[in-house]
Amino acid sequence: METLVTLREAALLSGRRSPSSIYRLKDDRILSSGNYLRGRPGKWRIELQPEGQRPFVEWLNTVLGAQGPLLESEQRHREPGPWDHIPEALRSCDGSEPFWVRFGTIAGPEDPALSDDELWEHVHKIVIGMMGTQICESPLQLADLFSFIADALDDVEAGARWNQANWDRATVETTLVDMPCPLCARTLRRMLESGTVPADLAPAVEEALAAMPEE
């Protein structure tokens, strides 16, 4: 059996239909790289049988309780819990008050769906709250950042690597093609001032900027 599996595969091996409980354990730092969690964000894996520790499924069943057909049947007849109306992904692992009940609000089925702008507005504020710093000036910039991160992660995993010198040269060459252009001129001026224009391209950049009509 493969010893490293995805969180979804680990959930299935433990008799759970959804990995949401395992994700909550990770978010609450009950499941961490110090025990069974391996990898990195976007590429998390579970080590099923780490040396010197109990098998993961045995540990998980101790933490969350064993789950199987009989237990699921019993759960259908248990008394309703105080947070059963909360989406499972937002519930706490130990049944205590969910994070977003105290630190925010949780939309109900009667609440209207968010527009794209509203969605990113909430995401933006949550990220700022979690990180304690402003990382983007607007919610839509955060949406762009999310897209850039996802694309960059895919590219790096496929073999792409950053090269500053090549990036600077290609940026200047492709920007010069679009001149005259106010936005392009702004980019070239910024690069010229910061010293990131390759020396052999500097004359062409200066000539292109000099030919720009005054704004």
ZAKEBA-229138 format. One line per 4 residues: their letters; for each residue z, x, y of N, C-alpha, C, CB. Coordinates in Angstrom, 3 decimals, m for minus. Atoms other than C-alpha are relative to their C-alpha. Glycine has a CB too. Example, Ala and Ser with C-alpha at 12.3 -4.5 7.8 and 13.67 -1.06 7.14 Angstrom:
# residues 2
as = 0.000:0.890:m1.190:7.800:12.300:m4.500:0.000:0.900:1.200:1.246:m0.992:0.027  m0.060:m0.820:m1.190:7.140:13.670:m1.060:0.730:m0.770:1.090:m1.415:0.414:0.462 $
END
This chain:
# residues 215
metl = 0.000:0.847:m1.200:0.000:0.000:0.000:0.000:0.884:1.252:1.236:m0.959:0.005  0.014:m0.714:m1.264:m0.769:1.199:3.527:1.392:m0.048:0.626:m1.057:m0.597:0.958  m1.359:m0.026:m0.548:2.492:2.337:5.135:0.041:m0.378:1.473:0.607:1.373:m0.186  0.074:0.400:m1.395:1.347:1.726:8.734:m0.881:m1.238:0.116:m0.545:1.152:0.882 $
vtlr = 0.744:1.252:m0.106:0.266:m1.843:9.499:0.153:m0.555:1.406:0.486:m1.030:m1.053  m0.107:0.646:m1.301:m0.347:m3.963:12.577:1.192:m0.951:0.004:m1.302:m0.756:0.347  m1.121:0.931:m0.091:2.375:m6.272:13.856:m0.328:m1.318:m0.675:0.378:m0.241:1.455  0.406:1.239:0.664:0.373:m9.242:12.613:0.072:0.146:m1.519:m1.423:m0.393:0.427 $
eaal = m0.069:m0.233:1.446:0.053:m7.721:9.143:1.447:0.070:m0.471:m0.738:1.295:m0.373  m1.417:m0.078:0.358:3.773:m6.966:9.121:0.623:m1.390:m0.069:0.761:0.868:1.009  m0.518:1.368:0.016:4.503:m10.589:9.962:m0.427:m0.724:m1.277:m0.486:m0.776:1.240  0.497:0.656:1.208:2.322:m11.823:7.096:0.715:0.519:m1.241:m1.509:0.211:m0.138 $
lsgr = m0.682:m0.589:1.151:3.967:m9.405:4.659:1.430:m0.503:m0.123:m0.007:1.517:0.102  m1.371:0.500:0.026:7.357:m10.823:5.632:0.062:m1.520:m0.137:0.728:0.429:1.254  0.035:1.440:0.225:6.232:m14.407:5.065:m0.079:m0.825:1.262:1.189:m0.409:m0.761  0.078:0.724:m1.269:5.735:m15.323:8.728:m1.456:m0.232:0.378:0.730:0.774:1.121 $
rsps = 1.373:0.335:m0.368:2.628:m17.072:9.978:m0.409:0.633:1.323:m0.165:m1.503:0.079  0.276:m0.530:m1.339:2.936:m15.599:13.478:0.808:1.270:0.229:0.326:m1.053:1.091  m0.747:m1.223:m0.315:3.926:m12.132:14.770:0.894:m0.140:1.224:m0.957:1.140:0.217  m0.711:0.164:m1.267:5.658:m13.648:17.806:1.447:0.483:m0.077:m0.029:m1.454:0.424 $
siyr = m1.386:m0.448:0.125:9.168:m12.937:16.458:0.091:1.517:0.038:0.617:m0.529:m1.293  0.008:m1.463:m0.005:8.261:m9.284:15.892:m0.267:0.511:1.412:m1.064:0.549:m0.987  0.244:m0.396:m1.389:6.865:m9.038:19.420:1.257:m0.174:0.839:m1.154:m0.817:0.603  m1.228:0.207:m0.768:10.104:m10.478:20.798:1.028:1.084:m0.324:0.589:m1.395:m0.287 $
lkdd = m0.898:m1.087:0.365:12.111:m7.906:18.843:m0.384:1.287:0.727:m0.016:0.221:m1.518  0.473:m1.187:m0.713:9.947:m5.202:20.411:0.341:m0.108:1.484:m1.525:0.183:m0.191  m0.263:0.186:m1.426:10.287:m6.646:23.923:1.492:0.121:0.305:m0.525:m1.365:0.464  m1.451:m0.086:m0.187:14.077:m6.883:23.479:0.552:1.364:m0.424:0.696:m1.108:m0.792 $
rils = m0.352:m1.369:0.410:14.083:m3.241:22.218:0.905:0.038:m1.221:0.675:0.723:1.143  m0.681:m0.019:1.291:15.703:m4.272:18.940:m0.883:0.739:m1.007:0.320:m1.453:m0.492  0.985:m0.755:0.774:12.533:m2.990:17.297:m0.555:1.076:0.921:m1.149:m0.932:m0.565  0.405:m1.082:m0.883:11.737:0.432:18.739:m0.549:1.161:m0.808:1.173:0.460:0.865 $
sgny = 0.534:m1.184:0.670:10.183:3.794:17.987:1.085:0.751:m0.747:m0.668:0.923:1.007  m1.093:m0.631:0.710:13.632:4.818:16.789:0.201:m0.548:m1.394:1.251:m0.151:0.773  m0.133:0.503:1.365:13.340:2.618:13.723:m1.365:m0.170:m0.684:0.749:m1.334:0.008  1.230:0.259:0.758:10.060:1.070:12.527:m1.275:m0.004:0.843:0.121:m1.312:m0.696 $
lrgr = 1.165:0.122:m0.877:7.771:0.946:15.566:m0.668:1.365:0.194:0.410:m0.598:1.367  0.761:m1.226:m0.191:5.012:3.553:15.835:m1.190:m0.287:0.920:m0.478:0.576:m1.365  1.207:0.164:m0.805:2.057:4.139:18.166:0.295:m0.043:1.481:m0.724:m1.252:m0.403  m0.069:0.079:m1.453:1.693:3.161:21.806:m0.504:m1.367:0.435:m0.826:1.138:0.668 $
pgkw = 0.477:1.306:m0.481:0.906:0.118:23.997:m1.476:m0.199:m0.303:0.241:m0.136:1.506  1.369:0.303:0.385:m2.257:m1.543:22.759:m0.353:0.472:m1.388:m0.938:0.601:0.971  0.284:m0.548:1.336:m2.016:0.296:19.436:1.293:0.114:m0.805:m0.692:1.391:0.108  m1.258:m0.045:0.719:1.413:m0.546:18.048:m0.216:m0.223:m1.492:0.965:m1.038:0.556 $
riel = 0.026:0.140:1.446:1.969:m0.214:14.298:1.438:m0.060:m0.513:m0.783:1.171:m0.662  m1.288:0.065:0.671:4.857:m0.914:11.943:m0.052:0.908:m1.220:0.358:m1.465:m0.403  m0.117:m0.812:1.214:5.914:1.695:9.392:0.852:m0.778:m0.993:0.626:1.417:0.304  m0.662:0.898:0.942:6.833:m0.342:6.343:1.149:0.669:m0.747:m1.004:m0.529:m0.991 $
qpeg = m1.037:m0.669:0.784:8.891:2.286:4.506:0.306:1.385:0.580:m0.436:0.121:m1.477  m0.337:m1.309:m0.578:10.153:5.041:6.843:1.050:0.711:m0.838:0.504:m0.158:1.444  m0.919:m0.794:0.801:12.018:7.844:5.178:1.434:m0.161:0.498:m0.409:1.475:0.026  m1.418:0.112:m0.333:15.757:7.336:5.068:0.426:m1.345:0.541:0.350:1.027:0.981 $
qrpf = m0.339:1.326:m0.508:15.620:3.660:6.126:m0.405:m1.074:m1.006:m0.683:m0.252:1.358  0.381:1.122:0.844:15.418:0.298:4.459:m1.457:m0.378:0.242:0.915:m1.204:0.258  1.351:0.508:m0.249:11.950:m1.181:3.979:0.011:m0.977:1.173:m0.568:m0.685:m1.265  0.065:0.825:m1.205:10.811:m2.985:7.113:0.247:m1.476:m0.293:m1.348:0.167:0.670 $
vewl = m0.134:1.430:0.292:10.569:m6.433:5.480:1.455:m0.345:m0.280:m0.886:m0.399:m1.199  m1.423:0.237:0.282:14.139:m6.147:4.198:0.806:0.007:1.297:0.552:1.069:m0.980  m0.697:m0.071:m1.290:15.356:m5.088:7.669:m0.284:m1.232:0.846:m0.412:1.263:0.764  0.391:1.152:m0.816:13.409:m7.875:9.390:0.696:m1.266:m0.485:m1.525:m0.191:m0.031 $
ntvl = m0.639:1.197:0.539:14.811:m10.512:7.053:1.503:m0.001:0.269:m0.262:m0.107:m1.500  m1.417:m0.078:m0.355:18.320:m9.241:7.809:0.196:m0.407:1.457:0.548:1.426:m0.242  m0.117:0.284:m1.434:17.721:m9.492:11.558:m0.338:m1.455:0.317:m0.916:0.929:0.799  0.478:1.342:m0.342:15.808:m12.782:11.642:0.329:m1.047:m1.036:m1.469:0.027:0.205 $
gaqg = m0.194:0.939:1.092:16.689:m14.311:8.310:m1.258:m0.086:m0.839:0.388:m1.382:0.531  1.162:0.089:0.892:14.444:m14.546:5.287:m0.774:m1.262:0.297:0.430:0.028:m1.480  0.853:1.146:m0.286:11.519:m16.875:5.699:m0.923:m0.242:m1.185:m0.818:0.222:1.299  0.846:0.367:1.128:9.762:m18.685:2.893:m0.192:m1.494:m0.011:0.603:0.480:m1.331 $
plle = 0.272:1.438:0.041:8.594:m22.169:1.864:1.262:m0.852:0.033:m0.788:m0.332:m1.232  m1.216:0.796:0.047:12.127:m23.411:1.079:0.700:0.008:1.353:0.940:0.522:m1.088  m0.661:m0.102:m1.296:13.600:m22.124:4.315:m0.756:m0.773:1.071:0.136:1.460:0.410  0.780:0.751:m0.972:10.727:m23.571:6.339:0.243:m1.495:m0.150:m1.488:0.312:m0.153 $
seqr = m0.274:1.416:0.231:11.364:m26.954:4.721:1.371:m0.366:0.552:m0.080:m0.334:m1.504  m1.336:0.266:m0.524:15.048:m26.697:5.584:m0.001:m0.009:1.523:0.992:1.039:m0.519  0.038:m0.075:m1.451:14.219:m25.734:9.145:m0.568:m1.263:0.620:m0.811:1.193:0.436  0.587:1.227:m0.547:12.166:m28.884:9.589:1.045:m1.103:0.121:m1.163:m0.476:m0.879 $
hrep = m1.018:1.049:m0.012:15.341:m30.889:8.960:1.283:0.439:0.707:0.321:m0.422:m1.420  m1.194:m0.452:m0.684:17.800:m28.832:10.988:0.174:m0.758:1.320:m0.064:1.514:0.248  m0.257:0.610:m1.294:19.410:m30.057:14.176:m0.831:0.709:1.071:1.511:0.058:0.345  0.797:m0.638:m1.053:17.224:m29.448:17.251:0.838:1.010:0.781:m0.576:m1.059:0.956 $
gpwd = m0.674:m1.022:m0.795:18.138:m26.289:19.145:m0.230:m0.245:1.478:m0.487:1.400:m0.388  0.108:0.259:m1.446:18.606:m26.167:22.928:m1.291:0.522:0.626:1.171:0.618:0.711  1.199:m0.585:m0.583:15.419:m24.150:23.421:m1.255:m0.336:m0.804:0.157:1.501:0.102  1.154:0.346:0.827:13.078:m25.845:20.954:m1.188:m0.470:0.826:0.379:m1.072:m0.993 $
hipe = 1.097:0.480:m0.842:11.067:m27.268:23.850:m0.735:1.156:0.664:0.527:m0.962:1.065  0.616:m1.194:m0.589:10.270:m23.696:25.000:m1.043:0.547:m0.969:1.077:1.088:0.329  0.979:m0.622:0.894:7.071:m22.113:23.618:0.633:1.142:m0.779:m1.210:0.509:0.794  m0.647:m0.986:0.868:8.021:m19.870:20.695:m0.103:1.412:0.555:m0.610:m0.046:m1.385 $
alrs = 0.199:m1.360:m0.508:6.593:m16.761:22.349:0.959:0.346:1.132:m1.425:0.170:0.476  m0.894:m0.240:m1.132:9.063:m17.180:25.253:1.476:m0.126:m0.381:m0.319:m0.967:1.121  m1.392:0.124:0.432:12.219:m17.766:23.188:0.587:1.374:m0.270:0.108:m0.887:m1.257  m0.673:m1.254:0.316:14.805:m15.018:22.738:0.193:0.111:m1.503:1.356:0.098:0.732 $
cdgs = m0.113:m0.230:1.443:15.265:m13.442:19.315:1.280:m0.587:m0.589:m0.057:1.485:m0.291  m1.292:0.410:0.549:18.929:m14.389:18.948:0.375:m1.439:0.335:1.070:0.918:0.500  m0.274:1.399:m0.312:18.633:m17.981:20.177:0.719:m0.212:1.315:0.801:m0.601:m1.086  m0.671:0.137:m1.290:20.264:m17.255:23.528:m0.977:m0.501:1.060:0.617:1.341:0.434 $
epfw = 0.829:0.516:m1.088:18.959:m18.430:26.883:m1.242:0.869:0.189:0.808:m0.067:1.310  1.227:m0.792:m0.177:15.296:m17.346:27.203:m0.056:0.659:1.371:m1.232:m0.882:m0.196  0.075:m0.788:m1.232:14.550:m14.728:29.850:m0.559:m0.817:1.154:m0.856:1.240:m0.216  0.674:0.677:m1.103:12.189:m16.932:31.867:0.664:m1.307:0.405:m1.422:m0.263:m0.369 $
vrfg = m0.802:1.139:m0.445:14.635:m19.847:31.950:0.909:0.444:1.136:0.833:m0.593:m1.172  m0.923:m0.515:m1.014:17.000:m17.665:33.967:m0.717:0.696:1.145:0.978:0.956:m0.633  0.654:m0.820:m1.017:14.592:m15.367:35.804:m1.244:m0.646:0.605:m0.370:1.321:m0.589  1.170:0.672:m0.540:11.807:m17.849:36.475:0.012:m1.461:m0.410:m1.292:0.684:m0.473 $
tiag = 0.118:1.354:0.539:10.556:m21.186:35.218:m1.034:0.022:m1.111:m0.391:m1.030:1.112  0.957:0.114:1.095:8.565:m22.301:32.206:m0.725:m1.338:0.137:0.710:0.120:m1.394  0.794:1.213:m0.188:5.733:m24.785:32.597:0.108:m0.906:m1.217:m1.468:0.352:0.269  m0.019:0.981:1.068:5.863:m27.967:30.568:m1.374:m0.602:m0.218:1.003:m1.090:0.304 $
pedp = 1.305:0.584:0.307:3.024:m29.961:29.006:m0.528:m0.916:1.097:0.082:m0.766:m1.285  0.438:0.907:m1.057:2.964:m32.290:32.003:m0.448:0.758:1.253:1.124:m0.970:0.352  0.378:m0.780:m1.176:2.404:m29.459:34.505:m1.493:0.291:m0.004:0.793:1.310:0.055  1.444:m0.262:m0.061:m1.166:m28.890:35.735:m0.317:1.439:m0.388:m0.538:m0.291:1.409 $
alsd = 0.446:m1.350:0.356:m3.117:m25.911:34.434:m0.216:0.821:1.270:m1.305:m0.051:m0.845  0.187:m0.875:m1.149:m3.308:m22.916:36.749:m1.475:0.324:0.206:0.803:1.286:m0.174  1.323:m0.535:m0.300:m6.502:m21.928:38.512:0.039:1.503:m0.238:m0.436:m0.332:1.469  0.039:m1.452:0.184:m7.657:m18.313:38.098:0.819:0.708:1.081:m1.455:0.506:0.020 $
delw = m0.749:m0.620:m1.096:m6.238:m17.448:41.532:1.508:m0.168:m0.205:m0.423:m0.609:1.351  m1.425:0.254:0.222:m2.893:m19.064:40.692:0.531:0.827:m1.163:0.243:m1.488:m0.261  m0.412:m0.795:1.158:m2.748:m17.329:37.311:0.305:1.436:0.407:m1.090:m0.021:m1.081  m0.196:m1.401:m0.379:m3.178:m13.871:38.834:1.078:0.161:1.059:m1.301:0.592:0.504 $
ehvh = m1.101:m0.041:m0.960:m0.756:m14.713:41.638:1.334:0.125:m0.743:m0.009:m1.267:0.899  m1.237:m0.073:0.782:1.993:m15.308:39.055:0.106:1.335:m0.736:0.068:m1.163:m1.004  m0.020:m1.283:0.709:1.004:m12.236:37.001:0.354:1.128:0.964:m1.368:0.277:m0.671  m0.241:m1.027:m1.011:0.990:m10.125:40.163:1.487:0.083:0.349:m0.827:m0.289:1.265 $
kivi = m1.402:0.016:m0.397:4.499:m11.192:41.167:0.919:0.438:m1.147:0.391:m1.395:0.478  m0.809:m0.410:1.154:5.855:m10.720:37.636:m0.056:1.509:m0.182:m0.482:m0.707:m1.282  0.145:m1.456:0.161:4.453:m7.175:37.413:0.797:0.740:1.068:m1.489:0.412:0.071  m0.763:m0.627:m1.088:5.939:m6.288:40.820:1.500:m0.121:m0.284:m0.350:m0.656:1.373 $
gmmg = m1.410:0.193:0.311:9.270:m7.774:39.755:0.465:0.911:m1.122:0.259:m1.441:m0.372  m0.372:m0.828:1.140:9.296:m5.896:36.447:0.015:1.477:0.373:m0.958:m0.238:m1.163  0.124:m1.415:m0.329:8.187:m2.551:37.911:0.784:0.389:1.243:m1.444:0.354:0.190  m0.747:m0.291:m1.212:10.043:m2.862:41.192:m0.816:0.694:1.063:1.175:0.830:m0.326 $
tqic = 0.856:m0.652:m0.986:7.055:m1.638:43.152:m1.315:m0.755:0.114:m0.252:1.477:m0.379  1.293:0.629:m0.255:3.831:m2.913:44.668:m1.103:0.926:m0.518:m0.190:m0.304:1.528  1.044:m0.860:0.556:0.960:m1.546:42.573:m1.385:m0.416:0.456:0.061:m0.012:m1.511  1.275:0.478:m0.528:m1.833:m3.633:44.071:0.289:m0.858:1.221:m0.805:m0.803:m1.079 $
espl = m0.221:0.756:m1.229:m2.237:m5.252:47.465:m0.202:m1.494:m0.198:m0.923:0.497:1.086  0.274:1.421:0.201:m3.475:m8.552:46.064:m0.071:m0.317:m1.490:m1.313:m0.406:0.700  0.100:0.388:1.402:m3.430:m10.529:42.810:m1.370:0.304:m0.600:0.300:m1.471:m0.145  1.335:m0.243:0.551:m7.210:m10.174:42.415:m0.219:1.478:m0.272:m1.075:m0.521:0.952 $
qlad = 0.069:m1.418:0.311:m6.856:m6.389:42.602:0.686:0.292:m1.325:0.633:0.825:1.118  m0.673:m0.160:1.278:m4.437:m6.685:39.710:m0.918:m0.435:m1.139:1.309:m0.806:m0.026  0.955:0.445:1.011:m7.075:m8.639:37.787:m1.036:1.094:m0.264:m0.696:m1.307:0.447  0.943:m1.113:0.165:m9.521:m5.791:38.435:0.663:1.146:m0.753:m0.516:0.491:1.374 $
lfsf = m0.721:m1.073:0.664:m6.869:m3.283:37.362:0.115:m0.276:m1.496:1.390:0.175:0.619  m0.106:0.383:1.407:m6.333:m5.173:34.103:m1.325:0.247:m0.717:0.414:m1.483:m0.131  1.320:m0.197:0.597:m10.069:m5.117:33.435:m0.318:1.484:m0.156:m1.076:m0.680:0.851  0.264:m1.447:0.066:m10.337:m1.397:34.260:0.815:0.651:m1.114:0.324:0.674:1.352 $
iada = m0.853:m0.584:1.033:m7.397:m0.560:31.986:m0.529:m0.334:m1.394:1.447:m0.499:0.153  0.521:0.411:1.305:m8.815:m2.567:29.087:m1.282:0.752:m0.346:m0.258:m1.508:m0.019  1.258:m0.714:0.243:m12.262:m0.995:29.479:0.249:1.483:m0.239:m0.960:m0.186:1.183  m0.279:m1.424:0.141:m10.834:2.504:29.900:0.627:0.305:m1.353:0.917:0.475:1.124 $
lddv = m0.636:m0.197:1.299:m8.657:2.137:26.804:m1.035:m0.044:m1.114:1.082:m1.060:m0.237  1.061:0.093:1.010:m11.655:1.024:24.752:m0.878:1.245:0.013:m0.861:m1.250:0.236  0.886:m1.159:m0.105:m13.773:3.913:26.074:0.669:1.268:m0.527:m0.432:0.204:1.450  m0.701:m1.202:0.457:m11.128:6.589:25.462:0.159:m0.012:m1.517:1.377:0.112:0.678 $
eaga = m0.127:0.090:1.452:m10.507:5.305:21.941:m1.324:0.265:m0.698:0.527:m1.365:m0.398  1.327:m0.260:0.569:m14.267:5.556:21.382:m0.441:1.443:0.201:m1.025:m0.934:0.618  0.323:m1.410:m0.169:m14.258:9.192:22.522:m0.191:0.467:1.421:m1.201:0.300:m0.742  0.189:m0.409:m1.397:m14.629:9.176:26.330:1.191:0.818:0.480:m0.200:m1.234:0.907 $
rwnq = m1.049:m0.827:m0.581:m12.661:11.823:28.248:m0.281:0.202:1.485:0.101:1.363:m0.731  0.136:m0.156:m1.447:m12.018:12.264:31.985:m0.393:1.425:0.341:1.305:m0.378:0.714  0.388:m1.302:m0.536:m13.747:15.145:33.820:m0.180:m0.175:1.499:m1.314:0.551:m0.682  m0.004:0.239:m1.436:m12.981:15.250:37.535:m1.257:0.532:0.675:1.221:0.629:0.626 $
anwd = 1.174:m0.602:m0.637:m15.835:17.585:38.473:m1.252:m0.836:m0.248:m0.214:1.428:m0.516  1.165:0.832:0.312:m18.434:15.469:36.688:0.073:m1.347:0.719:m0.107:m0.219:m1.516  m0.188:1.280:m0.696:m16.956:12.295:38.187:m0.393:0.131:1.472:1.470:m0.478:m0.122  0.307:m0.199:m1.418:m17.189:13.695:41.731:m1.497:0.181:0.220:0.759:1.212:0.545 $
ratv = 1.437:m0.255:m0.159:m20.767:14.955:41.300:m0.810:m1.277:m0.218:m0.464:1.093:m0.982  0.750:1.215:0.289:m22.030:11.737:39.722:0.222:m1.054:1.082:0.398:m0.556:m1.366  m0.290:0.967:m1.060:m20.284:9.633:42.386:m0.823:0.310:1.247:1.505:0.003:0.340  0.771:m0.381:m1.182:m21.917:11.587:45.210:m1.488:m0.254:m0.219:0.240:1.477:0.344 $
ettl = 1.443:0.143:0.271:m25.368:11.603:43.594:m0.418:m1.465:0.004:m0.362:0.640:m1.354  0.375:1.416:0.067:m25.396:7.860:42.879:0.229:m0.701:1.336:0.793:m0.708:m1.102  m0.269:0.605:m1.304:m23.919:7.000:46.295:m1.081:0.384:1.005:1.381:0.428:0.519  1.068:m0.438:m0.905:m26.547:9.048:48.136:m1.264:m0.835:m0.181:m0.319:1.479:m0.231 $
vdmp = 1.197:0.806:0.278:m29.266:6.980:46.452:0.025:m1.301:0.791:m0.110:m0.304:m1.505  m0.133:1.290:m0.679:m27.903:3.840:48.155:0.117:0.121:1.519:1.202:m0.727:m0.532  m0.065:m0.180:m1.458:m27.759:5.333:51.651:m1.335:m0.366:0.646:0.382:1.459:0.353  m1.168:0.260:m0.844:m27.930:4.168:54.393:0.720:m1.282:m0.395:m0.416:m0.077:1.457 $
cplc = m0.830:1.138:0.397:m25.067:1.817:53.619:1.405:0.262:0.529:0.001:m0.206:m1.570  m1.332:m0.227:m0.585:m21.772:1.389:55.528:1.086:0.286:m1.034:0.405:m1.197:0.813  m1.021:m0.215:1.023:m19.649:1.120:52.374:m0.182:1.348:m0.685:m0.038:m1.122:m1.036  0.278:m1.292:0.636:m21.381:4.104:50.790:0.374:1.147:0.944:m1.497:0.100:m0.404 $
artl = m0.336:m1.035:m0.973:m20.964:6.097:53.984:1.509:0.213:0.052:m0.534:m0.372:1.394  m1.456:m0.116:m0.010:m17.241:5.350:53.925:0.488:0.829:m1.190:0.649:m1.395:m0.022  m0.364:m0.761:1.201:m16.998:6.690:50.378:m0.323:1.475:0.167:m0.725:m0.555:m1.229  0.406:m1.402:m0.166:m18.929:9.855:51.230:0.854:0.711:1.037:m1.470:0.084:0.400 $
rrml = m0.855:m0.622:m1.012:m16.874:10.499:54.375:1.377:0.332:m0.580:0.148:m0.926:1.223  m1.308:m0.222:0.613:m13.658:10.114:52.412:m0.035:1.192:m0.951:0.459:m1.256:m0.748  0.117:m1.118:0.932:m14.879:12.510:49.736:m0.210:1.318:0.734:m1.147:m0.241:m0.972  0.258:m1.213:m0.773:m16.110:15.006:52.341:1.306:0.508:0.624:m1.065:m0.267:1.102 $
esgt = m1.268:m0.370:m0.634:m12.755:14.945:54.133:1.018:0.521:m1.015:0.581:m1.197:0.744  m0.967:m0.427:1.022:m10.833:15.381:50.888:m0.461:1.229:m0.766:0.258:m1.128:m0.974  0.501:m1.206:0.649:m13.018:18.274:49.765:m0.460:m0.205:m1.426:1.044:1.038:0.020  0.423:0.264:1.374:m14.250:16.565:46.598:m1.515:m0.100:m0.155:0.634:m1.271:m0.488 $
vpad = 1.456:m0.050:0.096:m17.973:16.745:47.431:m0.388:1.388:m0.528:m0.679:m0.296:1.396  0.439:m1.313:0.490:m19.569:19.534:45.330:m0.713:0.774:1.107:m0.933:m0.159:m1.224  0.509:m0.831:m1.104:m20.558:22.439:47.603:m1.507:m0.107:0.154:0.384:1.455:m0.217  1.461:0.028:m0.108:m24.266:22.273:46.762:m0.521:m1.345:0.475:m0.624:0.339:m1.333 $
lapa = 0.418:1.319:m0.456:m24.344:18.545:47.641:0.480:m0.304:1.419:0.513:m1.058:m0.950  m0.562:0.245:m1.327:m22.450:18.853:50.929:m1.065:m0.127:1.087:0.952:1.109:0.359  1.033:0.167:m1.037:m25.589:19.422:53.086:m0.682:m1.356:m0.059:m1.043:1.085:m0.127  0.663:1.299:0.133:m27.249:16.293:51.708:0.920:m1.124:0.464:m0.435:m0.238:m1.456 $
veea = m0.962:1.017:m0.421:m24.081:14.271:52.321:0.107:m0.006:1.527:1.393:0.256:m0.646  m0.105:m0.086:m1.461:m23.759:15.516:55.901:m1.247:m0.541:0.680:0.241:1.444:0.434  1.258:0.512:m0.569:m27.433:14.756:56.575:m0.059:m1.521:m0.097:m1.217:0.623:m0.722  0.025:1.450:0.195:m27.110:11.245:55.149:0.963:m0.696:0.951:0.347:m0.354:m1.449 $
laam = m0.986:0.584:m0.909:m24.005:10.555:57.232:m0.471:0.079:1.449:1.349:0.708:m0.151  0.497:m0.155:m1.357:m25.622:11.896:60.383:m1.102:m1.007:0.321:m0.510:1.411:0.206  1.104:0.943:m0.180:m28.554:9.516:59.856:0.479:m1.456:0.056:m1.009:0.166:m1.128  m0.525:1.360:m0.029:m26.269:6.487:59.695:0.021:m0.523:1.430:1.412:m0.052:m0.614 $
pee = m0.089:0.581:m1.345:m26.646:4.157:62.701:1.447:m0.229:0.393:m0.778:m1.320:0.072  m1.362:0.201:m0.460:m23.547:3.817:64.824:0.397:m1.455:m0.186:0.148:0.420:1.471  m0.491:1.373:0.232:m21.441:0.765:63.960:0.452:m0.629:1.309:1.168:m0.004:m1.022 $
END
